[in-house]
């Protein structure tokens, strides 16, 4: 119970901060879309696809490796080893961050030739200078998660977000009028400034909080770190390269299907830069849980109490599924008013509704991935991600020139479902954990039943009209969905009692 309560406390703090950050980011995305248009968003997504590959090289698995390595030393209660592992992770991150910076800076023209758009060179070269800071911040992020100091990290990330927005708005004001190339460059300047700030803040917090136990650690940490990072890095390089190639091929495939460069960028921007951010906005909660359970499971492995966490993980999984299905129902049934309210773009609402049924799969895949990493199955996790990316690349190459946007949407569905099926199957074989297919059926039925109940209570189609009406309708739908969960038996009273027991303050034991 104490471990569950601690996990809930950290999850609540990080989720609150993450939701706030995503709210700010989504509002900022709307502002940017209004300034540079769908074609500008599409061009920036191409920049980010290449940059994501560069950050994969810069980080090279150090965040997860630092979390696991430091958690192992914490489980053994060895403070000198914690310090040595942290320094080793930082040195590793600095080396790969500098290497990635040089590669991206000098290979930016080659990337632009592959994309077929020279306007991305400026943005890529600006972003290259952020890579050493990104890598070191990743190592320090692993340190904070391992020591259960994620609240401090969340506050730094929130400040980083505000710095990025402020600098980007200023840069757009000065450079936005010179075309899409300089508009994207303005966005990357804001990202660079925020990454530098995040690194400095995390570094100062880490220095003030490192364990100061007596003694020196003579155990070499680099071999242990490399045993985690080498397979993780190689697989992440392959996966990221495949994923980046896939994203770069999307505008090409849409152009071959019919339409010009700007139209292809606009279609890509609406799906990738407008619709998916709305669907993934509430995923902050699932992402936080996925990160926080890694050190919990690692410490449990070291201390031999993994079986005792099975009950808590199964409950978290079920509650995560209820949450994911609530998001899917909300996005599906309120897609059109959401698209009009957020972007004033009818196409965004159409794609939100089209992709909404995939939300439970995407959210639960994230949660299962965190569980796999926590029990040391990161190699299997990355293997499945490579299969996912290779399948997506093949589908984009073959389907988009023939079927256009429909082929792209189908590829998203197929790869997400494949990844989840592989990861979930692996988890059931290596952990004290059981997936419950019947719960998925009951939860999906409750999502539809909640909508029918809402229609009976309100009459007509709720959610149209003003923003207040939409918010009220969504809240009523969530209440009806919860009632349908209870009536169907998907949500059990035992689970509600367990969850609310974690919220009650723990009574101190009377000392005798």
N, C-alpha and C positions, 0 to 999 in steps of 0.2 A: 504493500500500500504506500509506503514511504517513497519508493522509487517511482511509482505511478504518479504520486502527488508532485514530486519534483519535476518529472517530465511534463506534466500538465502546466506547472508554473512557468517553466521555460518556454513551452509551446505557446502559451497565452501571450507572454510578453513579446516574443518574436513575431507571432502572427499579427498582433495588434500593430506593431511597427511595420511589418511587411504589407499589411492591408493599407496602411496610411501611405506607404511609399508607392504602392501600385495605384492608389487613387490619384496621387500627385502625378505619377508617370502617365496614367491614362488621360488625365486632363491636359497634360503637356503634349501628349501625342495628338490630341484633338487640335490644340493650338498650332502645332507644327504642320499638321495636315492642311489646316486652313491657310498657312503661309506658303507652303511649297507645293500643295496639290497631291493628287494620287500618283502622278508620274514621279514627283520628287520623292515621295515615300518609297516607291518602287526602286528608284536609283539608290537611295540610302540603304534599303534592304540588301541590295547587291554588295554594297560596301561592307555591311555587317556580316554577310556570308563569308567574304574573304577574311575579315578581321577575326571572326570566330575560329577559323582554322589557325590563324596566327596565335590567338590566345591559347588554343589547345597545345601548341608547341611551347609557348611560354610557361604555362602552368605545369604541363607534363605530369599530371597525376599527383602533384604535391599536396593539394588540399586534403584529399582522402587519405593519402599516405601519412601526412602529418597527424590527422585525426586518429588514425588507427595506431600509429607508433607511439604517440604521446599518451593515448588512452591505455595502452599496454603498460607503460611505465607508471601511470597513475594507479592502475589495478595492482601493481607490485609495491606501491607506496615508496617509490624511489625518486626523490626530488632532484638529485644531481642528474639522473638519467633523463628526467623531463627537460631540464635546461639544455643538456647536450642534444637531445632529439630535436628541440626547437631550433637551436642554432644550425644543426645539420640541414633541416628542412629549409631554412632561410638561405643558406649558402647555395643549396641545390636550385632554389627558385631564382636567385639572382643570376646564376650562370645561364639557365635556360631562357630567362627573360631577356637578357642582353642578346643572346643568339637569335631569338625570335625577332627582336627589334631590327637587327641588321638585315635579316632575311626579308622582312616585310618592306623595309625602306628601299632596298635595292631591287626587289622583285616586283614592286608595284606596277611598273610599265608592262611587265610580262602578264600580270594579272589582268590589266586593262585590255590587252590584246585578246586574251582568252574570253573575257566578258563581251568584248566588242564595243566598249565605251570608255574613251580616254578620260572622261570626267571623274572617274573614281580615283585617279592617281593622287591628286592633292589630298583627299580625305585619308587614303591609306597611309600616306607618309606622315600626316599629322598623328594618326593613331599609333604608328609604330613606336613613337616615343613613350607611349603609355604602357607598353608591354612589360618592362622590368617592374614597374609599380604594381601592375595587375598580378604578376607572378608572386611577388613578395607578399602582397595582400592576401593571396590565396593560401600561402603557407601560414600566415598569422591567423587567417580565418579558421583553418584546421586546428590551430592551437586553442583558440577561444572556444570552439565547439567541444574539444576534448576536455577542457577544464570547466565546462558548464558555465561559461561566462558569456553566453551568447547575447545577453541583453545589451552589454556594452557594445558589442559588434553591431547590433541592430541600430543603436543610436548613431554610431558612426556612419552606417549606410544611409540612414535618413538624412544626416547632414550632408553626406556626399551627393544625395539626390538633389537637395536644394542648391548646392554649389553648381551642380551640372546645369540645372534649369536657369539659374541666374546668369551664368557665363554664356549659355547658348542663346538666351534671349538677347543679350548684349551683342553677341557676335552676329546673330541674324539681323539685328537692327543696322549693323554696319556693313555687312557683306551680302545680305539676302537679295539685294536689288541687282546683283551682278550675274544672275543665272543660277541654274541648279547646281553647277559644279561648286560655286562658292557658298551656296546655301547648305549643301552637304558638308562642306568644309567647316562652316560655322557650327554645325551639330557636333562634329568631331572635336573641335576646340573645347567645347563644353565638356565632352567626355574626358579629354586629356586633363583638364583642370581638376575635375572631380576625382580622378584616379590618383593624382598626386596628393590631393588633400586626404583621401582615404588612407593611403599608405602612411603618411606622416602621423595621422591620428591613431591608427592601429599600432604603429611602432611605439609611440609614447605610452599607450595603455599597456602594451605587452611588457615594456621595460619596467613599469611600475608594479606589475603583477606577477612576474616570474617567481616561482618557488625559490626560497633562499635557504634550503636545508644545507647542513654542513656536509663536507666530503666532496670527493670528485668521482665522476663516473669514468671508469676505464673501459667500459664496453663500447666497441666501435658501433656507431649508429648508421654510418653510410651503407654498409652491406645490407642491414635490415631495411633501410629506406629504399634501396635499389631493388630489393626483392619484391617490393610492392609497386614501385613506380615504373620499372622497366616493362613488365607485361602490360601494366595499365597504360603507360605512355604509348607503346607500340600499337595497342588496340585502339586507343583514343585518336592517334594520328590517322589510322586507317579509316575509322568511323567518321572523323571530322572531314577528312579529304573527300570521302564519298558524299557526305551530306552537303559540303560546300559545292561540289560539282553538280549535285542534284539541283540545288537552289539556283546556281548560275545557268543551268539548262532550262529552267522554267520559262523565262522570257523568250529564250530562243525557240522553244517548242510552241509557245503561243504565237510567235511571229510566223512560224511555218504553217500553223493552222489557219492563219489569215489575220491580217491587221498589221499596222505599222509598229515602230519601236515604242512610241509614246503610249499607244493603246495597250501593248503587251505589258509595259511597266505599270500602267494604271491598274490593269486587272490583277497583276501580281501584288501590287501595293494594297489593293482593297482586301484581298484574302490574307496576306501575310502581315500587313502593317495595320489593318483596321479590325477585321473580323476575329482573327485568332487572339489578339490582345484582350478583346472583350471576353471571349470564352475562357481564357487562361487567367483572367484577373483574380477570381476567387481562389485560384490554385495556390495562393500564398500559404494558406493553412496547411495544405498537403505537403508543400515543399519544405516548410519548417519542420513538420513531423519527420519527414524523410531524412533531413539533416541531423536532427537531434537523436534519433534512435540509433545512429551509427555508433557513437561512443557508448551508449547504454548497452548495446549488444556485444561490443568488443570487450568492455569491462566484465560483462557477464560470462563471456567465454573464458577469460583469464581466471576469474574467480570460481568457475564451475557452477554457476547458478543460471544457466541459459534456460533450463526447463521452467524455472519459476517465472520467467517473463512471457511464457507462451500465452497465458490467460490475458495479460495486458495487451499484447500485440494483436491477438485476435479481436479483442474489443475495439482497439484503435482502428483496426482494419474495417470492422463493420460500421463504426461511426463515420469513418472516412467515406465508405460507400454511400451511406445515407446522405452525407454532405454533397458528394459528387453528383448523385442523382437529383438532388434539389437544384443544383446549379444547371444541370442539363435540362430539367423541366422548365426552369425559369427562362433560360436562353431560347428554348424551342417555342414555348407558348407566347413569349413576349418579344420575339426577335424583331419584328417590324418596328414597334415603338422604341425599342432600344437603339436600333440603327438610326432612326430618325432623330432621336433625342441626342445621341452622342455625336454623330458625324453629319447629320442631315444628308445622308447618302443611302438611297434605297437599296443599292446593291449590297451594302454592308449588312443590312438586315437579312437579306436573302441568304447570304453565306453563313451568317450566324445561325439561322434555323437549319441550314443544310448540315452544318458541322456539329450542332448541339448533341445529337445522339452519340457522338464519339467522346464526349466529355468524361463520362464515367471510366472509360477505358484509359484515357490519357491520365486522369488523376490517379487511378489505382495503380497504373504502371509506375508512376513516380514513387508511390508509397512502397510498392513491392521492390523496386530498385534499391531504395534505402535499406530495406530489411536484408536484401542480398549482400549489400556492401558491409552491413554491420556484422554479418556472420562470416565474413571473409570470402564471399563468393563474387568478388569484384571482377575476376577474370571471366567468369560465366556471364556476368552482367555486360561487360564490354563485348564479349563474343556475340551476344544477342543484339547489341546495338550495331555492330558491324553488319550482321545479317540484315537488320532493319534498314540501314543506310544503303547497302548494296541493292536490296530489293527495290527501295524507293528510286534509286538512280536508274535502274533498268526500266521501271515503269514510266518514269518521266521521259526517258529517251524514246521509248516505244509508243506511249499512249498520247502524249501531248500534241505531236504534229498531226495526229489523226482525229483526236477527240477534244482537243483544246482544254478549257477549264474543267470540263467534266472528267477528263482523264487525270488532271491534277488532284481533284477532290477525291477520286477513287483511290489514287496512290496514297493519299494521306490516311484514308480509312484502312486500307490493306496493311500498310506498314505498322501503324499503331496497334492494330489488333494482333498482328504477328508477334510484335515485341512483347506485348503483355502476356500472350499465351505461353511463350517460351519462358519468360521470367517467373510467372506464377507457377508453372509446372516445376521449375527448378527449386523454388522456395519450398514447396510441399515435400520435396525429397530430402532437403538438407536441414530443415528446421522443424521444431515442434509447433506445427502450424497447419491448419486445415482451411482450405477454401470452401465456401458454401455456395454452389451454383443456385440453389433454391432461393437464397437471400437476394441474389441479383434479380430473379424473376419477380419476387414479391415487391422489391423496392421499385422496379420499373413500373409495375402495376399501380403502386401507390402514387407514383408521379403522375400517371394518367388519371387515376381516381381523384387526386387532389384538384386537378383542372376541372373535371366534371362537377365536383362538389362546389368549386368556386363559381362555375357557370350557373348552377342551380341557385346559389345564394344571391348572386348579383344580377343575373339575367343579361343577355347580350354578350358582347366581347369586352372584358375588362382591360384596362391598361391604356386605352386610347385617350388622346387629349393631352392635358397638362402634365408636367413632370410629377407633381404631387399625386395626381391620380394614378400614374404608373407605379410610383413607390408604394402607395397604399394597396394597389392591386397585387403587387409582388409579395408584400407582407401577408396579405390575406391568403394568397396561394400557398405560401410556405406553411402557414398555420393549417390549412386544409391538407397539405401533403403530410405534415406530422401526424394529424389525426388519422389519415389513411394508413400510415405506417403502423400505428398502434392497433387499428382495427384489423389489419391484415395479419398481424403477428410478426411482421418483419422486425420491428423494434420492440424488444422485450422490456418489461418493467424491471427485470433484474439489471439490465444494462443501464437504464436510467438511474436506478438506485446506486449502482457502482459509480457512474459519472458524477452524480450530485454529492456522493460521499467524498469525492476528491475535492469538491469545492468548499466543503465545510472545514473550518479550522480544526486542526488536530489538538485534542485535549492533552495537556501535559500530564505525564504520569506522576502520581503522588510518590514522593520519596519517603522511604521509611527509615 
